[in-house]
Amino acid sequence: MDVDRAWGDTGLLCALARRPVLLDKILDLYGASLVVTQAVAAEIRRLSGTSEAQRTPHTRLLCSGADAVVRYLDAGQIAECPLPTALDTFGKLDQVLRQLRGIDAAAAERAGRTMDAVTSAHKHAGETHSIVCAARTVELGGKTVLLTNDGGAITVAESHGVPCKDLGQLLAELGCEADPVDAAELFNSFNQVTRTFATVPARRQPTDASAFRCLKHGDICRLCS
């Protein structure tokens, strides 16, 4: 894939790791460009460190996905990248976090709930660092993409000029390879790994297997180009 850095988010990677064969294929496609921030790596390791006794029916699949991703991190197959050293990094972290918390607050208001600001900030640490790192890649003239299923993160990242792909779009690229994965298999895998966590916003949800079938016309496919 023609990008310098593809920044993986916690939820997307943990969901994808529930199908290690597909994660391996994504790594074959993206190679060393698939990376995570140190904050995302820390989130994944924290989830993996959850004891069996503390893994609830709600978190068990997420934690088992994290277990798998940690093996890739430990093996160096997915690199962990530090924050940029630019002078404005901390200002940008604050800006991005405020945007993400604003989206949380608006959602809470619509639902008639109160928002815990501390919980919101903690929840968005990995996304915040990923967006800032990806935006810095763009500023330096590099090609980048943020890999996330989170609708708020997608909105904020795109406001900073960062292209995004959700898990459906990422898996669709495997249907466009020289040796493509069957579209129905990709659709079923997508539904299975996003059923309990890392759900994709409704407006981006694929409705059938056609979303994973290569649409190449000449040298161009609108799914993978």
NORZINOR-V612676 format. One record per residue. N is the residue number from 1. PHI is phi in whole degrees, 0 to 359 (* if undefined). OMEGA is omega in whole degrees, 0 to 359 (NA if undefined). Layout:
N/PHI/OMEGA
N/PHI/OMEGA
//
This chain:
1/*/188
2/274/173
3/224/177
4/279/180
5/217/172
6/246/188
7/271/181
8/277/177
9/265/185
10/303/185
11/299/181
12/297/181
13/294/180
14/294/176
15/293/181
16/298/182
17/291/173
18/290/173
19/235/186
20/306/179
21/298/179
22/288/176
23/297/177
24/299/180
25/293/177
26/295/177
27/295/175
28/298/183
29/286/186
30/264/179
31/59/184
32/289/179
33/286/178
34/280/185
35/225/171
36/227/171
37/284/177
38/298/178
39/293/177
40/294/178
41/302/179
42/295/177
43/299/182
44/294/179
45/294/178
46/295/177
47/297/180
48/295/181
49/282/178
50/294/182
51/293/179
52/302/181
53/295/182
54/268/180
55/279/183
56/270/175
57/305/181
58/283/186
59/254/189
60/301/182
61/292/177
62/299/181
63/293/179
64/291/173
65/296/177
66/297/177
67/306/182
68/292/181
69/296/179
70/302/178
71/297/177
72/290/178
73/295/182
74/296/180
75/277/181
76/78/180
77/283/172
78/236/185
79/283/177
80/255/186
81/250/178
82/282/175
83/294/174
84/299/180
85/268/181
86/298/183
87/298/184
88/267/184
89/302/184
90/292/175
91/295/179
92/289/175
93/302/180
94/296/180
95/298/182
96/295/179
97/298/178
98/298/179
99/297/180
100/295/179
101/293/177
102/297/177
103/294/176
104/300/182
105/297/179
106/295/179
107/294/179
108/296/180
109/295/179
110/297/182
111/272/181
112/73/180
113/251/171
114/264/181
115/255/174
116/272/185
117/298/181
118/293/179
119/298/180
120/298/180
121/296/180
122/296/182
123/298/187
124/262/184
125/302/182
126/296/179
127/298/180
128/300/180
129/296/181
130/296/180
131/295/180
132/296/179
133/295/180
134/294/179
135/297/178
136/294/176
137/301/178
138/297/181
139/300/181
140/275/177
141/86/180
142/273/176
143/260/185
144/214/175
145/207/174
146/260/180
147/260/184
148/206/174
149/260/186
150/282/183
151/297/178
152/295/179
153/297/178
154/297/180
155/300/182
156/291/181
157/301/181
158/295/177
159/292/177
160/257/177
161/78/182
162/260/176
163/293/182
164/229/171
165/226/173
166/268/186
167/296/178
168/299/179
169/294/180
170/293/179
171/294/180
172/300/178
173/296/179
174/288/175
175/278/183
176/248/180
177/283/178
178/301/175
179/245/191
180/289/170
181/282/181
182/303/184
183/299/180
184/295/177
185/296/179
186/295/179
187/297/179
188/295/179
189/297/178
190/303/182
191/297/182
192/292/187
193/277/178
194/253/185
195/290/187
196/251/177
197/203/181
198/55/179
199/289/181
200/267/178
201/309/186
202/306/184
203/292/182
204/252/184
205/290/172
206/291/184
207/260/178
208/200/186
209/293/182
210/298/179
211/293/183
212/246/182
213/257/182
214/301/181
215/246/186
216/295/175
217/230/189
218/70/179
219/255/187
220/237/171
221/234/183
222/289/176
223/278/190
224/246/181
225/265/NA
//
